[in-house]
Amino acid sequence: MANILVVDDDRAILDLIDNTLSKSGHYVKKIHRPEKVFEENLGYYHLIILDIMMPEIDGFQLCSRIRGRVDSPILFLTAKSDEADIVKGLGLGADDYLTKPFGIQELRARVDAHIRRDQRKRINSVHLGNIRFSISSKECFVQDNKIPLTKSEYEISEYLALHRGQTFSKEQIFEAVFGYDRESNLSVIVEHIKNIRAKFIEFGEEPIITVWGVGYKWE
């Protein structure tokens, strides 16, 4: 499961990609006006797909402007097979390209391959508003203030943050964080969430919300 940003001025292409990748369990954010990309928290996304031929800001310009802000893979969509365009895109920091029209299976396979590869070289940090996760050191900060999370509290927070907007049950959180299924004593998750919230509130942040009857999510 990954968070994927797709930028294309063709709404039909956006819908096709969304339908295809959502069926694989991914969350897809669609943007059809390229200037809106700069309003996004780009560190949230595990992969970014950019169309090359767009009005006002093309894919090359977008890639050049955001590459220094993200370390996730960037995949170009192009209606051209011109080798010069491909070389230019890769030189700007893109990781791969797909030529339109593309097949659904090819899209799915290419995206999944890049996500698997990127997960092996996990990103160093993730920024969500004022909150920053240092993945390598397993630390969490609100601006420059380190949040005193225990190991389990950190793992729960990181898991929810990396899947921002998605709701998980206590069972799902327990299995994802602790590595095995556990049907009893899920109150441990409730207590961890309560402690996490208290620590974030001290620094003016309340990122975890309860979805009644379902579970929790990072908003």
VEXZAMAR-335612 format. One record per residue (C-alpha): residue in one letter; x, y, z; residue number from 0. Coordinates in nm, 3 decimals. Example, Ala and Ser with C-alpha at 12.3 -4.5 7.8 and 13.67 -1.06 7.14 Angstrom:
+----+---------+---------+---------+-----+
| aa |      c1 |      c2 |      c3 |   i |
+----+---------+---------+---------+-----+
|  A |   1.230 |  -0.450 |   0.780 |   0 |
|  S |   1.367 |  -0.106 |   0.714 |   1 |
+----+---------+---------+---------+-----+
// end
This chain:
+----+---------+---------+---------+-----+
| aa |      c1 |      c2 |      c3 |   i |
+----+---------+---------+---------+-----+
|  M |   0.000 |   0.000 |   0.000 |   0 |
|  A |   0.143 |   0.337 |  -0.103 |   1 |
|  N |   0.042 |   0.701 |  -0.133 |   2 |
|  I |   0.071 |   0.810 |  -0.495 |   3 |
|  L |   0.041 |   1.158 |  -0.647 |   4 |
|  V |  -0.066 |   1.177 |  -1.012 |   5 |
|  V |  -0.052 |   1.502 |  -1.212 |   6 |
|  D |  -0.212 |   1.517 |  -1.557 |   7 |
|  D |  -0.437 |   1.771 |  -1.729 |   8 |
|  D |  -0.637 |   1.485 |  -1.884 |   9 |
|  R |  -0.907 |   1.385 |  -1.634 |  10 |
|  A |  -0.972 |   1.056 |  -1.817 |  11 |
|  I |  -0.608 |   0.954 |  -1.767 |  12 |
|  L |  -0.628 |   1.053 |  -1.400 |  13 |
|  D |  -0.939 |   0.840 |  -1.351 |  14 |
|  L |  -0.780 |   0.544 |  -1.531 |  15 |
|  I |  -0.470 |   0.557 |  -1.312 |  16 |
|  D |  -0.677 |   0.604 |  -0.997 |  17 |
|  N |  -0.902 |   0.306 |  -1.076 |  18 |
|  T |  -0.606 |   0.085 |  -1.166 |  19 |
|  L |  -0.384 |   0.162 |  -0.868 |  20 |
|  S |  -0.666 |   0.179 |  -0.614 |  21 |
|  K |  -0.750 |  -0.182 |  -0.697 |  22 |
|  S |  -0.394 |  -0.268 |  -0.593 |  23 |
|  G |  -0.459 |  -0.109 |  -0.253 |  24 |
|  H |  -0.284 |   0.222 |  -0.316 |  25 |
|  Y |  -0.413 |   0.567 |  -0.222 |  26 |
|  V |  -0.411 |   0.798 |  -0.526 |  27 |
|  K |  -0.429 |   1.179 |  -0.514 |  28 |
|  K |  -0.525 |   1.326 |  -0.852 |  29 |
|  I |  -0.425 |   1.676 |  -0.963 |  30 |
|  H |  -0.525 |   1.815 |  -1.304 |  31 |
|  R |  -0.387 |   2.166 |  -1.256 |  32 |
|  P |  -0.008 |   2.134 |  -1.220 |  33 |
|  E |   0.035 |   2.456 |  -1.019 |  34 |
|  K |  -0.161 |   2.287 |  -0.738 |  35 |
|  V |   0.131 |   2.049 |  -0.680 |  36 |
|  F |   0.312 |   2.315 |  -0.477 |  37 |
|  E |   0.028 |   2.319 |  -0.224 |  38 |
|  E |   0.086 |   1.950 |  -0.147 |  39 |
|  N |   0.300 |   1.800 |   0.128 |  40 |
|  L |   0.517 |   1.610 |  -0.119 |  41 |
|  G |   0.698 |   1.413 |   0.150 |  42 |
|  Y |   0.373 |   1.226 |   0.210 |  43 |
|  Y |   0.387 |   1.044 |  -0.124 |  44 |
|  H |   0.575 |   0.723 |  -0.196 |  45 |
|  L |   0.565 |   0.779 |  -0.572 |  46 |
|  I |   0.484 |   1.071 |  -0.804 |  47 |
|  I |   0.354 |   1.038 |  -1.160 |  48 |
|  L |   0.387 |   1.343 |  -1.388 |  49 |
|  D |   0.253 |   1.395 |  -1.738 |  50 |
|  I |   0.505 |   1.577 |  -1.958 |  51 |
|  M |   0.274 |   1.770 |  -2.190 |  52 |
|  M |   0.070 |   2.006 |  -1.971 |  53 |
|  P |  -0.022 |   2.374 |  -2.012 |  54 |
|  E |   0.155 |   2.648 |  -1.816 |  55 |
|  I |   0.383 |   2.410 |  -1.622 |  56 |
|  D |   0.497 |   2.095 |  -1.801 |  57 |
|  G |   0.626 |   1.777 |  -1.642 |  58 |
|  F |   0.990 |   1.872 |  -1.697 |  59 |
|  Q |   0.946 |   2.199 |  -1.508 |  60 |
|  L |   0.756 |   2.028 |  -1.227 |  61 |
|  C |   1.018 |   1.758 |  -1.189 |  62 |
|  S |   1.298 |   2.013 |  -1.181 |  63 |
|  R |   1.124 |   2.219 |  -0.912 |  64 |
|  I |   1.022 |   1.935 |  -0.679 |  65 |
|  R |   1.309 |   1.689 |  -0.716 |  66 |
|  G |   1.511 |   1.859 |  -0.444 |  67 |
|  R |   1.216 |   1.840 |  -0.204 |  68 |
|  V |   1.135 |   1.470 |  -0.238 |  69 |
|  D |   1.329 |   1.146 |  -0.253 |  70 |
|  S |   1.039 |   0.931 |  -0.375 |  71 |
|  P |   1.046 |   0.787 |  -0.730 |  72 |
|  I |   0.913 |   1.010 |  -1.010 |  73 |
|  L |   0.755 |   0.845 |  -1.313 |  74 |
|  F |   0.689 |   1.040 |  -1.634 |  75 |
|  L |   0.391 |   0.988 |  -1.862 |  76 |
|  T |   0.465 |   1.089 |  -2.218 |  77 |
|  A |   0.281 |   1.068 |  -2.550 |  78 |
|  K |   0.617 |   1.095 |  -2.721 |  79 |
|  S |   0.873 |   0.825 |  -2.788 |  80 |
|  D |   1.145 |   1.078 |  -2.869 |  81 |
|  E |   1.465 |   0.958 |  -2.706 |  82 |
|  A |   1.572 |   1.318 |  -2.640 |  83 |
|  D |   1.265 |   1.378 |  -2.421 |  84 |
|  I |   1.329 |   1.060 |  -2.227 |  85 |
|  V |   1.693 |   1.150 |  -2.169 |  86 |
|  K |   1.595 |   1.502 |  -2.061 |  87 |
|  G |   1.339 |   1.373 |  -1.811 |  88 |
|  L |   1.577 |   1.126 |  -1.652 |  89 |
|  G |   1.843 |   1.394 |  -1.636 |  90 |
|  L |   1.609 |   1.614 |  -1.433 |  91 |
|  G |   1.575 |   1.344 |  -1.171 |  92 |
|  A |   1.289 |   1.124 |  -1.294 |  93 |
|  D |   1.325 |   0.752 |  -1.231 |  94 |
|  D |   1.127 |   0.608 |  -1.521 |  95 |
|  Y |   0.869 |   0.681 |  -1.791 |  96 |
|  L |   0.562 |   0.528 |  -1.952 |  97 |
|  T |   0.461 |   0.605 |  -2.309 |  98 |
|  K |   0.093 |   0.674 |  -2.379 |  99 |
|  P |  -0.115 |   0.477 |  -2.453 | 100 |
|  F |  -0.005 |   0.234 |  -2.183 | 101 |
|  G |  -0.159 |  -0.090 |  -2.065 | 102 |
|  I |  -0.314 |  -0.128 |  -1.721 | 103 |
|  Q |  -0.094 |  -0.424 |  -1.633 | 104 |
|  E |   0.218 |  -0.238 |  -1.741 | 105 |
|  L |   0.124 |   0.061 |  -1.526 | 106 |
|  R |   0.056 |  -0.155 |  -1.223 | 107 |
|  A |   0.375 |  -0.357 |  -1.264 | 108 |
|  R |   0.595 |  -0.051 |  -1.312 | 109 |
|  V |   0.452 |   0.133 |  -1.014 | 110 |
|  D |   0.476 |  -0.169 |  -0.783 | 111 |
|  A |   0.835 |  -0.232 |  -0.888 | 112 |
|  H |   0.941 |   0.123 |  -0.802 | 113 |
|  I |   0.762 |   0.115 |  -0.468 | 114 |
|  R |   0.930 |  -0.212 |  -0.373 | 115 |
|  R |   1.268 |  -0.075 |  -0.471 | 116 |
|  D |   1.214 |   0.250 |  -0.283 | 117 |
|  Q |   1.106 |   0.070 |   0.032 | 118 |
|  R |   1.441 |  -0.107 |   0.038 | 119 |
|  K |   1.615 |   0.233 |   0.064 | 120 |
|  R |   1.361 |   0.388 |   0.301 | 121 |
|  I |   1.335 |   0.765 |   0.302 | 122 |
|  N |   1.525 |   0.952 |   0.570 | 123 |
|  S |   1.245 |   1.177 |   0.689 | 124 |
|  V |   0.881 |   1.266 |   0.641 | 125 |
|  H |   0.730 |   1.611 |   0.702 | 126 |
|  L |   0.360 |   1.647 |   0.783 | 127 |
|  G |   0.293 |   2.009 |   0.856 | 128 |
|  N |   0.490 |   2.102 |   1.168 | 129 |
|  I |   0.558 |   1.737 |   1.245 | 130 |
|  R |   0.870 |   1.560 |   1.120 | 131 |
|  F |   0.957 |   1.192 |   1.143 | 132 |
|  S |   1.322 |   1.094 |   1.125 | 133 |
|  I |   1.287 |   0.744 |   0.985 | 134 |
|  S |   1.652 |   0.650 |   1.028 | 135 |
|  S |   1.681 |   0.755 |   1.395 | 136 |
|  K |   1.318 |   0.671 |   1.482 | 137 |
|  E |   1.252 |   1.014 |   1.631 | 138 |
|  C |   0.961 |   1.253 |   1.595 | 139 |
|  F |   0.969 |   1.633 |   1.616 | 140 |
|  V |   0.720 |   1.920 |   1.626 | 141 |
|  Q |   0.924 |   2.191 |   1.458 | 142 |
|  D |   1.253 |   2.162 |   1.652 | 143 |
|  N |   1.103 |   2.000 |   1.962 | 144 |
|  K |   1.159 |   1.628 |   2.003 | 145 |
|  I |   0.848 |   1.439 |   2.117 | 146 |
|  P |   0.941 |   1.191 |   2.396 | 147 |
|  L |   0.771 |   0.888 |   2.241 | 148 |
|  T |   0.846 |   0.536 |   2.354 | 149 |
|  K |   0.949 |   0.285 |   2.086 | 150 |
|  S |   0.596 |   0.148 |   2.052 | 151 |
|  E |   0.442 |   0.495 |   2.052 | 152 |
|  Y |   0.681 |   0.601 |   1.778 | 153 |
|  E |   0.606 |   0.295 |   1.564 | 154 |
|  I |   0.230 |   0.353 |   1.593 | 155 |
|  S |   0.269 |   0.722 |   1.511 | 156 |
|  E |   0.494 |   0.654 |   1.212 | 157 |
|  Y |   0.262 |   0.387 |   1.076 | 158 |
|  L |  -0.044 |   0.611 |   1.091 | 159 |
|  A |   0.146 |   0.912 |   0.958 | 160 |
|  L |   0.286 |   0.726 |   0.658 | 161 |
|  H |  -0.071 |   0.621 |   0.575 | 162 |
|  R |  -0.225 |   0.960 |   0.645 | 163 |
|  G |  -0.597 |   0.979 |   0.579 | 164 |
|  Q |  -0.653 |   0.605 |   0.602 | 165 |
|  T |  -0.843 |   0.453 |   0.894 | 166 |
|  F |  -0.710 |   0.144 |   1.073 | 167 |
|  S |  -0.870 |  -0.075 |   1.337 | 168 |
|  K |  -0.691 |  -0.159 |   1.661 | 169 |
|  E |  -0.630 |  -0.508 |   1.521 | 170 |
|  Q |  -0.470 |  -0.372 |   1.205 | 171 |
|  I |  -0.247 |  -0.133 |   1.397 | 172 |
|  F |  -0.136 |  -0.405 |   1.636 | 173 |
|  E |  -0.049 |  -0.647 |   1.355 | 174 |
|  A |   0.130 |  -0.382 |   1.148 | 175 |
|  V |   0.336 |  -0.246 |   1.437 | 176 |
|  F |   0.406 |  -0.555 |   1.644 | 177 |
|  G |   0.424 |  -0.801 |   1.357 | 178 |
|  Y |   0.163 |  -1.057 |   1.450 | 179 |
|  D |  -0.210 |  -1.093 |   1.496 | 180 |
|  R |  -0.351 |  -1.062 |   1.845 | 181 |
|  E |  -0.718 |  -1.088 |   1.922 | 182 |
|  S |  -0.703 |  -1.016 |   2.294 | 183 |
|  N |  -0.584 |  -0.723 |   2.503 | 184 |
|  L |  -0.613 |  -0.470 |   2.221 | 185 |
|  S |  -0.655 |  -0.210 |   2.493 | 186 |
|  V |  -0.277 |  -0.170 |   2.463 | 187 |
|  I |  -0.337 |   0.019 |   2.138 | 188 |
|  V |  -0.598 |   0.239 |   2.304 | 189 |
|  E |  -0.354 |   0.329 |   2.581 | 190 |
|  H |  -0.070 |   0.396 |   2.340 | 191 |
|  I |  -0.292 |   0.627 |   2.133 | 192 |
|  K |  -0.400 |   0.810 |   2.448 | 193 |
|  N |  -0.038 |   0.865 |   2.553 | 194 |
|  I |   0.067 |   0.971 |   2.202 | 195 |
|  R |  -0.210 |   1.229 |   2.189 | 196 |
|  A |  -0.116 |   1.371 |   2.527 | 197 |
|  K |   0.245 |   1.417 |   2.418 | 198 |
|  F |   0.153 |   1.588 |   2.091 | 199 |
|  I |  -0.102 |   1.814 |   2.260 | 200 |
|  E |   0.177 |   1.955 |   2.478 | 201 |
|  F |   0.322 |   2.100 |   2.157 | 202 |
|  G |  -0.009 |   2.216 |   2.012 | 203 |
|  E |  -0.068 |   1.928 |   1.771 | 204 |
|  E |  -0.356 |   1.675 |   1.757 | 205 |
|  P |  -0.283 |   1.463 |   1.448 | 206 |
|  I |  -0.457 |   1.136 |   1.545 | 207 |
|  I |  -0.835 |   1.126 |   1.539 | 208 |
|  T |  -1.083 |   0.855 |   1.633 | 209 |
|  V |  -1.319 |   0.721 |   1.367 | 210 |
|  W |  -1.596 |   0.592 |   1.590 | 211 |
|  G |  -1.674 |   0.225 |   1.547 | 212 |
|  V |  -1.379 |   0.176 |   1.312 | 213 |
|  G |  -1.044 |   0.283 |   1.453 | 214 |
|  Y |  -0.792 |   0.564 |   1.416 | 215 |
|  K |  -0.632 |   0.774 |   1.147 | 216 |
|  W |  -0.369 |   1.045 |   1.107 | 217 |
|  E |  -0.528 |   1.359 |   0.967 | 218 |
+----+---------+---------+---------+-----+
// end
